[in-house]
Amino acid sequence: MKSLKSVFLWIAFIALIASCKPKEAVIINVADFGLKPGSKENAIPAIIKALEECKKHPNSTLKFEKGRYDFRIDPAHTREYFESNTTNEGPKNLAILIEGCTGLTLDGNGSEFVFHGAIQPITVDHSENITIQNVNMDWDIPLTAQAKIVGTSPKNIDLEIDTTQFPHEISNGKLIFKGETWKAEPTGYMEYVAEKHLIAPGTGDEGCILGDLNKSSFEELKPGTVRMKGEFTRTPNVGNYLILRHSKRDHAGIFIQESNKVKLENINVYHSAGLGILAQFSRDLDYKNVRFMPNAAKNRYFSGHDDGFHVSNCAGKVTISNCEFGGLMDDPINVHGTSVKIIEKISDRKLKCRFMHEQSTGMTWGHPNDTIGYLENENMQTLGKGTLKSFEKLNRDEFLVEFNNTVPAEIVAGDALENLSWSPEVIIQKCKFNSCRARGLLVSTPGKVVIDSNQFESSGSAILIAGDANGWYESGAVTDVTITNNTFKDACLTSMYQFCEGIISIDPIIPKLDSLKTYHRNITIEQNTFQVFDYPVLYALSVDGIHFNRNKITRSHAFKPFHARKHCLSFEACLNVEVKGNVFEGEVLASDISFEKMDPKQINSTQR
């Protein structure tokens, strides 16, 4: 009897062990749902069915046979999303929606995903352990246009435009680009130096075409050649390429919302309709070998319509490694929170608040037990912290927040709040920042930040550390930033944009600056190489504990100096500054230290 009982126990034990074995990953092929590469049919219906099957099998892989897949707007496949730093005027047209999935891998197998019209290519919503890999994203007819400059005069600019990629017409003297579902006029211009894919130095937001553009008009000289007529005080150079922006940033390329552990790997984003990859209120992101670059096979000089990686109100750890950026119409990387304005103090625990920037509204800004900072918006000082009890949306612009504890008495209507629970640690390493419209890397988060072994050729400042509750309302005073082993090439700061006071610019918006109360703290810049043609290397405003040590600064003669700031290192209203062991080579224009609104005893330096 004992022997029989032992046998049953052993069988039960073996069955238990077998049930605990991890299930083999299920591979689901989109071809099994009738989708074949190169067919040009709309891929959306088949992928919807394939993703429904994936939901039945956690930890599955959605596999594509290598080839081309086309995605066209499906009126039945839309969703209202409020996306950070995006024009939110209605439902988003969706291509691939990954929602409520766990452990899913989308493997494009090196395929080309081609999109048509204002459509959001990939959305990850309320999902966990998601990997998207081996995908190339592009548009046949992009939502930005370009033209080769073939002739100029003070009254004429002649443009050669590819009619296949950028179909257009002239109507009543206006140049109108048109796609399958849209028409749009140019709203802005940028000039790229042809052989270098470099934004023309000295242009930037000041404009590569100057004059009264409101009085300009267009005429067609012959198919594919257009003349821009007007009174111009500056024209772009013949042989260069003019980028003509004509669309809104109304969709992201990849949108990640309320999701955890999302990995993107081996992805080429040749174009996007707005922000390239936008993550908001998500945790633990890993981006590796993602490239925002112009499609060389199509002779393009632009990639995304706006930022590359945009990380808004995220948490955990954000790792960005071995990525490359070029031809973007805004910043390659921007990491920040969203501060909101208090418009009414309803009680000592309840506040009515408003999203202040028109492109950052409607989000679920707070969650129970989130830690909230009370921010005096004029001197940008945090006057305490509270724990959120509830968040109630009133409309897309306004909401109520209630706290578990009493709001500080000194906090009044007009001040601001920031959500400190959604402030990630950030590692950015071994990335290449080529020439893009604005700056290179923007970071505003109190989490630990490491910027290591990158190469910068940014048109504006290579690194900007800002923070405000008055303009864009992008929050996040830094507390621990290390910038080390990076190379800042001479193309950095060749044009002016906002907040471009140095190659590294630490420039928060503080309406009432207090020289004894700083906004940022603990920033270390060491063992970097700066190749400079102009004066300003570093500008730092309102930092307690900034170290600029053992860096190498060499002179370049590639461009003409133009910057209004004539000092190498500038500090304003800073405390505990250390400058030691830096090496200057060549005829560097300046190696000095400038300081304002601070006691010189706050500078510990062997350099003068």
C-alpha positions in Angstrom: 0.0 0.0 0.0 2.9 2.3 0.9 4.5 1.5 -2.4 1.4 2.4 -4.4 1.0 5.6 -2.4 4.6 6.6 -3.2 4.0 5.9 -6.9 0.9 8.2 -6.9 2.9 10.9 -5.1 5.8 10.6 -7.6 3.4 10.9 -10.5 1.8 13.9 -9.0 5.2 15.5 -8.4 6.3 14.9 -12.0 3.0 16.4 -13.2 3.6 19.5 -11.0 7.1 19.9 -12.4 5.8 19.6 -16.0 3.1 22.2 -15.4 5.7 24.6 -14.1 7.9 24.4 -17.2 7.7 27.6 -19.2 5.6 27.2 -22.3 7.3 27.4 -25.6 7.0 30.7 -27.3 4.2 30.7 -29.9 5.1 32.2 -33.3 2.2 33.7 -35.1 2.8 34.6 -38.8 0.8 37.4 -40.4 0.9 35.3 -43.6 -1.5 32.9 -41.9 -4.1 35.7 -41.9 -3.8 36.3 -45.7 -1.2 39.1 -45.6 1.6 38.7 -48.1 4.6 41.0 -48.6 4.6 43.1 -51.7 0.8 42.8 -52.3 0.2 46.6 -51.7 -3.1 45.7 -50.0 -3.9 47.4 -46.7 -2.2 45.4 -44.0 -4.4 46.7 -41.1 -7.3 44.2 -41.2 -5.0 41.2 -41.2 -2.8 42.5 -38.4 -5.8 43.3 -36.3 -6.8 39.6 -36.5 -3.2 38.4 -35.9 -2.9 40.6 -32.8 -6.2 39.2 -31.4 -4.6 35.7 -31.7 -1.5 37.0 -30.0 -3.6 38.0 -27.0 -4.6 34.4 -26.5 -0.9 33.4 -26.3 1.1 35.5 -23.8 4.8 35.7 -24.7 4.1 35.1 -28.4 5.9 36.5 -31.4 4.1 38.2 -34.3 6.3 37.4 -37.3 6.4 39.0 -40.7 7.9 37.5 -43.8 10.5 40.0 -45.1 9.2 42.4 -47.6 7.0 45.5 -48.1 3.8 46.0 -46.2 1.4 49.0 -46.8 -0.8 50.7 -44.3 -3.6 52.9 -45.4 -6.1 54.9 -43.2 -9.0 52.7 -42.1 -11.9 54.9 -40.8 -12.9 52.1 -38.4 -9.5 51.8 -36.8 -9.1 55.1 -34.9 -8.7 56.1 -31.3 -8.8 59.3 -29.3 -5.4 59.8 -27.6 -4.1 62.8 -25.9 -0.4 62.7 -26.8 2.2 64.9 -25.1 3.7 67.7 -27.2 1.3 66.9 -30.1 -1.5 68.6 -31.9 -4.6 66.7 -30.6 -7.5 67.7 -32.8 -9.4 64.5 -33.1 -9.0 60.7 -33.2 -5.7 59.3 -34.3 -5.7 57.0 -37.4 -4.0 53.8 -36.2 -2.1 51.2 -38.2 -0.8 48.7 -35.6 -2.4 48.8 -32.1 -0.8 46.6 -29.4 -3.3 46.9 -26.5 -3.6 44.8 -23.4 -0.8 42.5 -24.5 1.8 40.7 -22.3 5.1 39.4 -23.5 4.5 40.2 -27.2 7.4 40.5 -29.7 6.6 42.1 -33.0 9.4 41.0 -35.4 9.4 42.7 -38.8 12.3 40.6 -40.0 13.8 43.6 -41.7 10.6 44.5 -43.6 9.6 47.8 -44.9 6.4 49.2 -43.4 5.1 51.9 -45.7 2.4 54.3 -44.5 -0.1 56.5 -46.3 -1.5 59.7 -45.0 -1.6 61.1 -41.5 -1.5 57.7 -39.7 0.1 56.6 -36.4 2.2 53.5 -37.4 2.5 51.7 -34.0 0.7 52.2 -30.7 1.5 50.3 -27.5 -1.2 50.9 -25.0 -1.6 49.3 -21.5 0.8 46.5 -22.3 3.8 44.9 -20.6 7.0 43.2 -21.8 6.7 44.3 -25.4 9.5 44.1 -28.0 9.4 45.7 -31.4 12.3 44.8 -33.6 13.7 44.7 -37.2 11.4 47.2 -38.8 11.9 50.0 -41.3 9.3 52.7 -41.3 8.6 55.2 -44.1 6.1 57.0 -46.3 6.0 56.9 -50.1 4.6 60.4 -50.0 6.0 61.9 -46.7 4.4 64.7 -44.7 7.5 66.9 -45.3 8.9 67.9 -48.7 12.3 68.9 -50.1 13.5 70.6 -53.2 16.9 71.1 -54.8 17.9 74.7 -55.2 18.9 75.2 -58.9 18.9 79.0 -59.2 18.6 82.2 -57.0 18.4 86.0 -57.3 17.1 88.7 -55.1 13.7 88.2 -56.7 13.6 84.5 -57.6 14.4 81.1 -56.0 14.2 78.2 -58.5 13.4 74.8 -57.0 13.6 71.3 -58.5 11.0 69.0 -56.9 10.6 65.2 -57.3 7.0 64.9 -58.5 6.7 61.3 -57.4 7.7 61.7 -53.8 6.4 65.2 -53.4 3.4 65.7 -55.8 2.3 69.3 -55.9 0.3 71.9 -57.7 0.3 75.7 -58.1 -3.0 77.3 -57.3 -3.5 81.1 -57.3 0.3 81.6 -56.8 0.4 79.2 -53.9 2.5 76.0 -53.8 0.4 73.1 -52.5 1.7 69.7 -51.8 -0.8 66.8 -51.9 -1.0 63.2 -50.8 -3.7 60.6 -51.1 -5.8 62.1 -48.4 -4.5 65.6 -47.8 -3.3 68.9 -49.3 -1.0 71.4 -47.5 1.0 74.6 -48.0 4.6 75.1 -46.7 4.8 76.7 -43.3 8.5 76.8 -42.9 11.9 76.3 -44.7 15.3 74.9 -43.8 18.4 74.6 -45.8 20.7 71.5 -45.9 24.2 71.6 -47.3 24.0 68.9 -49.9 27.3 67.1 -49.6 27.4 67.1 -45.8 23.7 66.7 -44.9 24.4 69.6 -42.5 21.9 72.4 -41.7 23.4 75.5 -43.3 25.4 77.3 -40.6 23.9 80.6 -39.4 20.4 79.8 -40.5 18.4 77.8 -38.0 15.2 79.5 -36.8 16.4 82.8 -38.2 15.5 81.5 -41.6 17.4 80.4 -44.7 15.1 82.6 -46.7 14.7 86.2 -45.5 12.4 88.9 -46.8 8.7 89.5 -46.7 7.6 85.9 -47.3 3.9 86.8 -47.0 4.2 88.6 -50.4 6.0 85.7 -52.1 4.3 83.6 -54.8 5.0 80.5 -56.9 4.9 79.6 -60.5 5.6 76.5 -62.5 8.5 76.8 -65.0 8.1 73.3 -66.2 7.0 70.0 -64.6 9.1 69.4 -61.5 10.6 73.0 -61.5 9.0 75.7 -59.5 10.0 79.4 -59.1 9.4 81.2 -55.8 9.1 84.9 -56.5 9.5 87.7 -54.0 11.8 90.3 -52.5 14.5 88.4 -50.7 17.3 89.7 -48.6 18.8 86.2 -48.2 18.5 83.2 -50.4 19.7 79.6 -49.9 22.8 78.4 -51.9 22.4 76.8 -55.3 23.1 73.0 -55.0 21.8 72.8 -51.5 18.4 71.3 -50.5 15.4 73.2 -49.2 13.2 71.4 -46.7 9.6 72.5 -46.8 7.5 71.8 -43.7 3.8 71.6 -44.4 2.1 69.3 -41.9 1.1 69.2 -38.2 2.6 67.0 -35.6 -0.6 65.2 -35.1 0.6 61.6 -34.9 3.7 60.0 -33.3 5.6 57.3 -35.2 5.5 54.9 -32.3 3.3 55.9 -29.3 3.8 54.1 -26.0 1.2 54.8 -23.2 0.6 53.4 -19.8 2.9 50.4 -20.5 5.8 48.7 -18.8 9.1 47.2 -20.1 9.0 48.2 -23.7 12.0 47.4 -25.9 12.7 48.8 -29.3 15.6 47.3 -31.3 17.0 47.5 -34.8 14.5 50.0 -36.2 14.9 52.6 -38.9 12.5 55.5 -38.8 13.0 57.2 -42.1 10.0 59.5 -41.6 7.3 60.2 -39.0 4.3 62.5 -39.1 5.1 64.2 -35.8 7.2 63.0 -32.8 9.2 60.0 -33.8 8.8 57.7 -30.7 6.7 59.2 -27.9 6.4 57.5 -24.5 4.2 58.9 -21.8 3.3 57.5 -18.3 5.3 54.4 -19.1 8.0 52.6 -17.2 11.3 50.9 -18.0 12.1 51.7 -21.7 15.0 50.2 -23.6 15.9 51.6 -27.1 18.8 50.0 -28.9 20.0 50.5 -32.5 17.1 52.8 -33.4 18.0 55.2 -36.3 16.1 58.4 -37.2 17.9 59.1 -40.5 16.9 60.3 -44.0 16.2 57.5 -46.5 19.4 57.6 -48.6 17.9 55.3 -51.2 15.3 58.1 -51.9 17.9 60.9 -51.8 16.1 62.5 -48.8 17.7 65.1 -46.5 15.0 65.0 -43.8 13.7 62.2 -41.5 11.1 63.0 -38.8 8.8 66.0 -38.7 9.7 66.8 -35.1 11.6 65.1 -32.2 13.2 61.7 -32.4 12.7 60.1 -28.9 10.3 62.1 -26.7 10.0 60.7 -23.2 7.2 62.5 -21.3 6.3 61.7 -17.7 7.8 58.3 -17.5 9.3 56.3 -14.7 11.8 53.5 -13.9 14.9 53.4 -16.2 15.1 54.7 -19.7 18.1 53.3 -21.6 19.0 54.7 -25.1 22.1 53.0 -26.7 23.7 52.8 -30.1 21.1 55.0 -31.7 21.6 57.6 -34.5 19.8 60.8 -35.4 19.9 63.0 -38.5 17.6 65.2 -40.5 15.1 65.7 -37.8 13.0 68.9 -37.7 13.4 69.1 -33.9 15.4 67.6 -31.0 16.7 64.0 -31.3 16.0 63.3 -27.6 13.8 65.1 -25.1 13.1 63.8 -21.6 10.8 65.8 -19.3 7.8 65.9 -17.1 4.7 68.2 -17.5 4.0 70.8 -14.9 0.5 72.2 -14.6 -0.9 75.5 -13.3 -3.0 75.8 -10.2 -6.0 78.0 -11.1 -8.1 77.6 -7.9 -7.4 76.5 -4.4 -10.7 74.9 -3.6 -9.7 73.7 -0.1 -6.6 73.0 1.9 -6.4 69.5 0.2 -8.1 70.1 -3.2 -6.9 72.1 -6.2 -8.2 72.9 -9.6 -5.5 72.8 -12.3 -5.0 73.4 -16.0 -2.7 72.1 -18.7 -1.0 75.2 -20.0 0.5 74.3 -23.3 -2.0 73.6 -26.2 0.0 70.6 -27.3 0.0 68.9 -23.9 -3.6 68.6 -22.7 -6.0 65.8 -21.9 -3.5 63.4 -20.3 -4.3 61.4 -17.2 -1.7 63.5 -15.3 -1.9 61.8 -11.9 -2.7 58.5 -10.2 -3.5 57.7 -6.5 -0.3 57.7 -4.3 1.7 59.7 -6.8 4.2 62.1 -5.2 3.5 65.7 -6.2 5.8 68.6 -5.9 4.3 72.1 -5.1 6.2 74.5 -7.3 6.3 78.3 -6.8 6.4 79.2 -10.5 8.2 82.5 -10.3 11.4 81.5 -8.4 10.9 77.8 -9.4 11.4 76.5 -5.9 9.6 73.4 -4.6 7.8 74.3 -1.4 7.0 70.7 -0.3 5.6 67.5 -1.5 2.2 65.8 -1.3 0.6 62.4 -2.0 -2.2 62.3 -4.5 -5.5 60.8 -3.3 -7.5 61.3 -6.5 -7.4 62.8 -10.0 -10.6 63.9 -11.7 -10.7 65.1 -15.3 -13.1 68.0 -15.9 -12.4 68.5 -19.6 -9.3 68.2 -21.9 -7.7 71.3 -20.3 -8.7 71.2 -16.6 -8.8 68.7 -13.8 -9.2 68.3 -10.0 -6.6 66.8 -7.7 -7.1 65.9 -4.1 -4.3 65.2 -1.7 -3.9 62.9 1.4 -2.2 65.8 3.2 -2.6 69.5 3.5 -1.3 71.7 0.7 1.3 74.2 1.9 -0.4 77.5 2.8 2.1 79.5 0.7 1.0 77.7 -2.5 -1.6 79.8 -4.2 -3.4 80.1 -7.6 -0.8 80.8 -10.2 1.7 78.4 -8.8 2.4 75.0 -10.3 2.5 71.2 -9.6 4.8 68.6 -11.0 4.4 64.8 -10.7 7.6 63.5 -9.2 6.6 59.8 -9.4 6.9 60.0 -13.2 10.6 61.0 -13.3 12.9 58.3 -14.8 16.5 57.5 -14.5 18.2 58.0 -17.9 21.2 56.4 -19.6 22.2 57.6 -23.0 25.3 56.0 -24.4 27.2 55.4 -27.7 24.7 57.4 -29.7 25.4 59.7 -32.7 23.7 63.0 -33.0 24.0 64.3 -36.5 22.8 67.6 -37.8 19.1 68.2 -36.9 17.0 71.4 -36.9 17.4 72.3 -33.2 19.4 70.9 -30.3 20.8 67.5 -29.6 19.6 66.2 -26.2 17.2 67.8 -23.8 16.9 66.3 -20.3 14.8 67.5 -17.4 14.3 64.8 -14.7 15.3 64.5 -11.1 16.3 60.8 -11.7 19.9 59.9 -12.1 21.2 60.8 -15.7 24.3 59.4 -17.4 25.3 60.8 -20.8 28.3 58.8 -21.9 30.4 58.1 -25.0 28.2 59.9 -27.5 29.1 62.0 -30.6 27.3 65.4 -31.2 27.0 67.5 -34.3 23.9 69.3 -33.3 22.9 72.5 -35.2 22.1 74.2 -31.9 23.3 73.3 -28.4 24.4 69.7 -28.1 22.9 69.3 -24.6 20.2 71.5 -23.0 19.1 71.1 -19.4 16.1 73.5 -19.0 12.9 73.2 -16.9 10.0 75.6 -16.6 6.5 76.2 -15.4 6.0 79.3 -17.6 6.3 78.4 -21.3 6.3 74.8 -22.5 5.7 73.7 -18.9 8.3 71.0 -19.2 9.3 70.2 -15.7 12.1 68.3 -14.0 14.9 70.0 -12.0 17.9 67.7 -12.3 19.7 66.3 -9.2 22.4 64.0 -10.5 23.8 64.3 -14.1 27.0 63.0 -15.4 28.3 64.0 -18.9 31.4 62.1 -19.7 33.6 60.7 -22.6 31.5 62.5 -25.2 32.8 64.2 -28.4 31.3 67.5 -29.3 32.3 68.2 -32.9 32.6 71.6 -34.5 29.2 71.5 -36.2 27.6 72.1 -32.7 26.1 75.5 -32.2 26.4 76.6 -35.8 22.8 78.1 -35.6 20.7 79.7 -32.9 17.5 78.3 -31.5 15.9 78.7 -28.1 18.2 78.2 -25.1 21.4 78.0 -27.1 23.8 79.8 -24.8 26.6 77.3 -25.1 27.5 73.9 -26.6 26.2 72.7 -23.2 23.4 75.0 -22.1 21.8 74.8 -18.6 19.1 77.3 -18.9 15.9 77.0 -16.9 13.2 79.7 -17.1 13.2 81.4 -13.8 11.2 84.7 -13.8 12.5 85.8 -10.4 16.0 84.5 -10.0 17.3 84.0 -6.4 21.1 83.7 -6.4 21.0 81.8 -3.1 18.2 79.3 -4.2 19.2 77.2 -7.2 16.9 75.1 -9.4 19.3 72.4 -10.6 22.0 70.6 -8.7 24.9 68.1 -9.0 26.0 68.2 -12.7 29.4 66.8 -13.6 31.0 67.4 -17.0 34.3 65.6 -17.3 36.7 64.0 -19.7 34.9 65.2 -22.8 36.3 66.6 -26.1 35.0 69.9 -27.5 36.0 70.9 -31.0 35.1 74.6 -31.0 35.0 77.4 -33.7 33.3 79.9 -31.4 33.5 81.1 -27.8 30.8 79.5 -25.6 31.4 76.0 -24.4 29.3 76.0 -21.3 26.5 78.2 -19.9 25.0 77.3 -16.5 22.2 79.1 -14.7 21.0 78.4 -11.2 23.0 75.2 -10.4 24.3 74.1 -7.0 27.3 71.8 -7.5 28.5 72.0 -11.1 31.9 70.4 -12.0 33.7 71.0 -15.3 36.9 69.1 -15.0 39.5 67.3 -17.2 37.9 68.2 -20.5 39.8 68.9 -23.8 38.9 71.9 -25.8 40.5 72.3 -29.3 40.1 75.0 -31.9 38.4 74.5 -35.3 38.4 76.9 -38.2 35.5 75.2 -40.1 33.0 78.0 -39.4 33.0 81.7 -38.6 32.4 82.8 -35.0 29.1 84.6 -34.5 27.8 84.0 -31.0 27.0 87.0 -28.8 28.4 85.3 -25.7 32.2 85.9 -25.7 33.3 83.6 -22.8 34.2 80.0 -22.7 32.5 79.1 -19.4 29.7 81.2 -18.1 28.0 80.8 -14.7 25.1 82.7 -13.5 23.6 82.5 -10.0 25.4 79.2 -9.3 26.8 77.7 -6.1 29.7 75.3 -5.6 31.4 75.6 -9.0 34.5 73.5 -9.7 36.7 74.0 -12.8 39.9 72.1 -12.9 42.3 70.2 -15.1 40.9 71.3 -18.5 43.3 71.3 -21.5 43.1 73.9 -24.3 44.8 73.2 -27.7 45.2 75.5 -30.7 44.1 79.1 -30.9 41.0 78.7 -28.8 39.1 82.0 -28.8 38.5 81.9 -25.0 39.5 79.8 -22.0 38.1 82.2 -19.4 35.4 81.9 -16.7 32.6 84.5 -16.5 30.2 84.8 -13.6 27.2 86.9 -12.7 24.9 87.3 -9.7 27.2 85.1 -7.5 30.0 85.3 -5.1 33.4 84.6 -6.7 34.2 82.4 -3.7 31.7 79.9 -5.1 34.1 79.1 -7.9 36.9 76.7 -7.1 39.2 76.8 -10.1 42.8 76.6 -11.3 41.6 78.2 -14.6 41.1 81.9 -15.0 
